[in-house]
């Protein structure tokens, strides 16, 4: 629900300001929905937030590179590595607490 609400709001903002929505903007709108949902999951301490961060990061790395934002693309590549590391660590902690 949070995902679709975010997509709707971002799309409405694009339309409100009469901004031409190009193909890469749809990827940006989709990524915004993923990231907002990931933040919501993170606030509620759900392990699924890491899979959303990873998926969103993988989605925007080539998008920012395509737009000529190389440093931002590199930043999100680093975020991807950090999110994978965090997911593995959370899963390890969760497995250890379940076994005890």
N, C-alpha and C positions, 0 to 999 in steps of 0.2 A: 504494500500500500504506500509506504514511504517513498519507494522508488518511483512509482507512477505519479505521485503527487509532485515530486521534485521535477520530473520531466515536464509535467504540465506547466508548472510555474516558470521554469526556464524558457520553455517554448512561448509562453504568454509574454514574457519580458522581451524576447526577440521581436515578437509581433507588435507589442506596444510601442517600441521605439522604431518601428518600420525598418528593421535591420533585415537585409536580404539573407535568407537562410540558404547557405550553400551546403554541398554534400558533407564537407568536413565539420560543419556546425552540428549536423545530426549526431555525429560521433561525439562531439563535445557535450551535447545535451544528454546523450546516453551515459557518458562518463560522469557527468554531474550527478545524475540519479544514483549511479553506483557508489560514488564517493560519499554522498549525503547519507545513503543507507548504511554504508560502512561506519560512518561516524556515529550513527544512531546505535548500531550494534556494539560498537566499541564502548560507548557510554553505558550500555547495559551489560558489558563484560561477556559478550557472546563470542565464542571462538570463530564463528563464521565470518566475523568482521575481517579477519586476515585474508580469507579467500577473496572477499570483495575488493580489498585493497590491492591484492596481487593482480586480479583480473582487470581492475580499473587502470592500474599502473601500466600493465602490458598494453592496454588499449591506447593510452595517451602518449606513450613514448614515441611511436611512429607519427602520431598526429602532430606533436610539437616539432619533430624533426622536419616533417612535410611543410609546416608553416614557417620554417627557418629559425626556430627557437632552439638551437642546438644545446645551449647550456640548460635550459629548462627540461629538455628531453633527457639529458644526462642526469639531472637531478631526479627525475622520475624513474630512471633506470636504477639509481642508487636506492630510491624508495622501494622499488620492487625487490631488490636484494634484501633490504632490511625487513620487509614484510614477510618474505619467505623464511628468513631466520626467526622472526618472532612467531610465526605460525608453528614452526617445528619445535620451538621452545615451549610454547603454550601447550602443544599436544603432548610433549614429553612430561610436563608438570601434571597435566590432566591424567595421563596414564599412570603416573606414580601415585597420585592421590587415590585413584580408583583401586589400585592393587593393594593399598594399605587398609 
